[in-house]
Every structure is written in C-alpha cells, then in structure tokens.
Amino acid sequence: MATKKNEKEAIMINPIKISRATITIVGDSPLLVHAWSEKAKKQMLAEQQKENGKKLPRVKRDPFADFMNALYWITPKPKEDTPAAFEKAVDEGAKFGFPLIAIKQAVTAACYRAGMIPNQVGMKTSFYLSAVDGGNAGSGLELAVIETEKPPYCREDMVKVGGINKTADLRYRPCFENWKIRLQINLVENGNFSMESVVNGLNLAGFMNGIGEWRVERDGDFGRFHVEMEG
C-alpha cells in the first residue's frame, strides 16, 4: 500500500558487528624507520618551487639530527637533536611508534601478491588496526608502540637517489633490534573475510613484505616478522 505524503517511512539501521583480536607481531629482522621531518618537507617544497636550472644552497648535514627526526615520537621529542638529549629522553621512558597504516598496507599487498584476494580494496575496507598500550597520533598518523629491550641506534646506509642519473647519498635512520608491536584487529563480522584469514594475511606479510625501510619487498631484509596470538 502506498504511503501518504505526510507519513514517514521507518528506516532500520542495522548495527555493524565488529569482532576484535589482540595480536603481537614479533620482529625476525631489525626494523628500520624513517619519518619525514619538517626540515625535510621544507627542503622538498623549496626544491619543487625553485626556478629552472637554479641550484639550492647546500645545507650542512647533521647525521644525529637526521636520526632524531626520523623517529616516530610518541612521547615528546626533545628540543635539541643531540646524543645527550636522546639519552635523557630514553632514561625518562621515551616511546617510539610505527604507523599502523603501513602494517595494514603490507597485509593487503601480501595477500594480493599471493593470489588470496582478487584486489586489495575489498580487504582494505573490511578491517582496521588500532594501537594497544599507549599508541597515539602524535605525528598525524596513528602509531603503535614499538617495544624493544634496547633503544634504537643510528644506522648509516648508502642509497641511490634521483631519476635516470642516480647519485649516491647517505641516510641516517633509526634501527630497532629484537622488536615487537602489539595490535588490535577490528574486523567486520558480516564481511567477506574471517579473523583467521586476516591474522594469516598478517603473518604472510611478515614473510613476503616486511615493514619499514629497506624491507623485503624493497630488495632488503629488514622489517620481517611473525604473528603471535594473545590469550
């Protein structure tokens, strides 16, 4: 029977059923991270805005400052980029993080490459990861805490940058050894994926992709991990 103009049709909003599981990813190789510092962003912007053919003045390199600014700080970053300031922050319980979105991308990429899913979009929209034990969005990204027995150290690596005519450059980046990250998986129950498939996809990502810089999918061996269930 047709409804009258003034009658309102009742609309039922079905609740979204979410299942959750807490897991830990345990590093099988060191984790190399590289957050973009404000200084690096300004330099890239200046490079893009320069006039054709005009060279920008060289900026004096401070390797330890590069290291300090490449960390994802969860606790406040010291104002000074010095070894003494870093050691003081560590003594006071400094916490460092890793972007959750990068871990999720590793999962969907690994499952796609292994032929487990026809495309990445469907899986990306079925689950999300959240931090456990004090992660936050201090860098503009949602971060999970990197747990480790020792603080990160500054690693020096030679890289090739540029287009066709690549040139050598040095990178100073934080490296974590014997690391682990606790995560919560949040999954839509009535979707196309089970919690078991997501957990196994995460485990596959640790072997096939890795996370961070110079990871497995980037011709390196860093950032490999395996999954351990809790409870």
C-alpha positions in Angstrom: 0.0 0.0 0.0 1.4 3.4 -1.0 2.3 5.7 1.9 0.8 9.1 2.2 2.9 12.2 1.6 3.0 13.2 5.2 3.8 9.7 6.6 7.4 9.0 7.4 8.8 5.6 6.4 10.5 3.8 9.2 14.2 3.0 8.5 16.0 0.4 10.4 19.7 1.0 10.9 21.4 -2.4 11.4 24.3 -2.4 13.8 27.7 -3.2 12.4 29.1 -6.3 14.1 32.8 -5.9 14.8 35.0 -8.7 16.1 38.3 -7.9 17.8 41.5 -9.8 18.4 44.8 -8.7 20.1 47.9 -10.0 18.5 51.7 -9.3 18.6 54.0 -9.1 15.6 57.5 -10.1 16.6 60.4 -9.0 14.6 62.5 -11.6 12.8 64.9 -9.0 11.4 65.8 -5.4 12.5 63.2 -2.7 11.9 64.4 0.4 10.0 62.2 3.5 10.2 62.2 6.9 8.5 59.6 9.5 9.5 59.6 12.7 7.3 60.9 15.6 9.4 59.6 19.1 9.0 63.0 20.2 7.7 62.9 17.5 5.0 59.4 18.6 3.9 60.5 22.2 3.7 63.6 21.2 1.6 61.4 19.2 -0.8 59.0 22.1 -1.1 61.8 24.5 -1.8 63.2 22.1 -4.5 59.8 22.0 -6.2 59.4 25.8 -6.1 62.9 26.7 -7.4 63.4 28.3 -10.7 64.5 26.1 -13.6 68.2 25.4 -13.5 68.8 27.2 -10.2 70.6 25.3 -7.6 69.6 25.5 -3.9 72.3 26.2 -1.4 73.8 23.2 0.3 72.5 22.6 3.8 75.0 21.4 6.4 74.3 17.7 7.3 73.8 16.7 10.9 73.6 12.9 11.0 72.4 12.6 14.6 69.7 15.2 13.9 68.6 13.1 10.9 68.4 10.1 13.2 66.4 12.0 15.8 63.9 13.4 13.3 63.4 10.1 11.5 61.9 8.6 14.7 58.1 8.5 15.2 58.0 10.0 18.7 55.0 9.1 20.9 56.4 10.8 23.9 57.5 14.4 23.3 60.6 14.8 21.2 63.5 16.7 22.8 64.1 20.2 21.6 67.8 19.5 21.0 68.9 16.9 18.5 71.9 15.7 20.5 73.1 12.4 21.9 72.8 13.8 25.4 69.2 14.9 24.8 68.3 11.5 23.3 69.8 9.5 26.2 68.0 11.7 28.7 64.7 11.1 26.9 65.3 7.3 26.9 66.2 7.4 30.6 62.8 9.1 31.2 60.9 6.4 29.3 60.8 7.7 25.7 58.4 5.7 23.5 58.6 5.4 19.7 56.0 4.2 17.3 55.3 2.9 13.8 52.4 3.8 11.5 49.5 1.3 11.7 48.5 2.2 8.1 51.9 0.8 6.8 51.2 -2.5 8.5 47.8 -2.7 7.0 49.1 -2.0 3.6 51.7 -4.8 4.0 48.8 -7.2 4.7 46.7 -6.4 1.7 49.7 -6.3 -0.6 50.9 -9.7 0.5 47.5 -11.3 0.2 47.1 -9.8 -3.3 50.6 -11.0 -4.5 49.9 -14.5 -3.1 46.7 -14.7 -5.1 44.5 -14.9 -2.0 42.4 -11.9 -3.0 41.4 -10.5 -6.5 42.1 -6.9 -5.5 43.2 -5.0 -2.4 40.2 -2.7 -2.0 37.8 -5.3 -0.6 40.2 -6.4 2.1 41.3 -2.8 3.0 37.7 -1.8 3.8 37.0 -5.0 5.9 39.3 -4.3 8.8 41.4 -1.8 10.5 44.2 -1.9 13.1 44.3 0.0 16.3 47.1 0.5 18.8 47.5 -1.2 22.2 49.4 0.1 25.2 49.6 3.9 24.6 49.9 4.4 20.9 48.7 7.8 19.6 48.5 10.1 16.6 51.2 12.5 17.7 52.8 12.6 14.2 49.5 13.0 12.4 49.5 9.2 11.9 48.0 6.6 14.2 51.0 4.9 15.8 51.5 1.7 17.6 54.3 1.4 20.2 57.5 -0.4 19.2 58.5 -2.5 22.2 62.2 -3.3 22.5 64.8 -4.1 25.2 67.3 -1.6 23.8 66.7 1.9 22.4 67.1 2.4 18.6 70.6 3.2 17.2 71.6 5.4 14.3 72.3 3.3 11.2 74.2 4.8 8.2 73.3 3.5 4.8 74.3 4.5 1.3 71.3 4.9 -1.1 70.8 6.0 -4.7 68.5 8.9 -5.3 67.3 10.8 -8.4 65.9 9.8 -11.7 67.8 8.2 -14.6 71.1 9.6 -13.5 71.0 8.4 -9.9 73.6 9.7 -7.4 74.8 8.2 -4.1 73.7 9.7 -0.8 73.9 8.8 2.8 70.9 8.1 5.1 70.9 8.2 8.9 67.9 6.3 10.2 66.8 4.6 13.5 67.2 0.9 13.7 65.3 -1.3 16.2 66.6 -4.8 17.1 64.6 -7.5 18.9 61.4 -5.5 18.5 57.6 -6.3 18.7 54.4 -4.4 18.3 51.0 -5.2 19.9 48.0 -4.6 17.7 44.2 -4.9 17.8 42.5 -6.2 14.7 39.0 -4.8 14.2 37.0 -6.8 11.6 33.5 -6.5 10.2 31.9 -9.9 11.0 29.4 -9.9 8.2 32.1 -9.1 5.5 33.9 -11.4 3.2 36.9 -12.1 5.5 37.3 -14.1 8.7 39.5 -13.2 11.6 41.6 -16.2 10.8 42.2 -15.0 7.2 43.3 -11.6 8.4 45.7 -13.0 11.0 47.2 -15.4 8.4 47.4 -12.5 6.0 49.4 -10.5 8.6 51.7 -13.5 9.2 52.2 -13.7 5.4 53.0 -10.0 5.2 55.8 -10.5 7.7 57.5 -13.1 5.4 56.7 -11.6 2.0 56.7 -7.8 2.5 58.1 -6.7 5.9 57.6 -3.2 7.1 59.7 -0.1 7.3 62.7 1.0 5.2 64.7 -1.5 3.1 62.1 -4.1 3.8 61.8 -7.4 1.9 59.6 -6.0 -0.9 62.2 -3.2 -1.4 65.1 -5.6 -2.0 66.1 -5.6 1.6 65.9 -7.9 4.6 64.6 -5.5 7.2 61.2 -5.5 9.0 60.4 -9.2 8.7 58.1 -10.5 11.4 55.8 -13.3 12.5 52.4 -13.2 14.4 51.8 -14.4 18.0 48.3 -14.6 19.3 47.4 -13.5 22.8 45.1 -15.2 25.2 
